[in-house]
Every structure is written in structure tokens, then in C-alpha cells.
Amino acid sequence: MNKVMVNVNGTNEKLFVIRDLSSMVYMQKIGFMKQHLSRFTEKIVRQIQEATEISSLNLQRLENYI
């Protein structure tokens, strides 16, 4: 719990700020999951691009025989 001095109607008052640890942990888990899914997506896209390039090269080689 944190105390913050706040000016209310010309007088300084103490405002108590309470942090809910469960929501902070939940937000941290969401951040980790976003990073993980981002890396996963990048890897999948890279694999699709590589497979596409290989398929394209194979088709070009086949055209030479047709």
C-alpha cells in the first residue's frame, strides 16, 4: 500500500493506493504469453516462406523438363 499526497479543495490529503498483486501477476502472464505467441508466429511464418521458396524452385526446375 502506498500513500500519495493529493490536493483536494485546497488542502493536502493522503490518498492510499492499494495494488492488487493477483491482477499484476495476471498482467505479467499476459505479457509473457504475448511474447511467446509472437515468437511462435514469426517461426511459423518463416517456415511457410521457406517452404514456398523451395516449392517455387522445384516448380522452376520441373518447367525445364516439360
N, C-alpha and C positions, 0 to 999 in steps of 0.2 A: 504494500500500500504506500502510495506517495502522497505528500502534501504539497499543494500548489497555492500560492497566494494569488487571489483574484480580487480585482477592484469591482465591488458591487455597490452601486449608488453612492460612490464617493468614499466608501470605506473598504479597507482591506479585510477580506475574509479568507479563511482557509478552506480549500476545496480538496477533499480526499479522493484520490484516484485509485481505484481497485482494478487490478489486472486479473483476468480470468486465465489461469495457466492452461486449462484444457483447450480454450479457443486458440491460444498461442501455439500450443503443440499441434493442434489440428491444422492451423495455417502453415506451420513448418512442414508437416507431412504433405500438404497440397503442393508446396513449393518443390519438395523432393520429387514428388510424382510427376510434376510438370517437366522437370529436368530429365527424368528417366524417359518419359514418353517422347520428349523432343529428340533425345539421342537415338531412341528406338526408331522413330520416324525417319531421321536422317540416314540411318543404316539401311532401312528398307528401301528408301528412295535411291540410295547409291547402288544397292543390289539390282534394282529394277533397271537403272540406267546402264549398268554393266551388262546385264542380260540382253538388253535391247541392242547395245553396240555389237555384242557378239553375234546376235541373230542377224543383224544388218550385214555384218562382214560375211557371214556364211551365205546369205542370200546373194550377195555380190559375187562370191566365188562360184555359186551354182549357175549364175547367169552366164558365166564364161563357158560352161559346158553345154548350155542349151542352144 
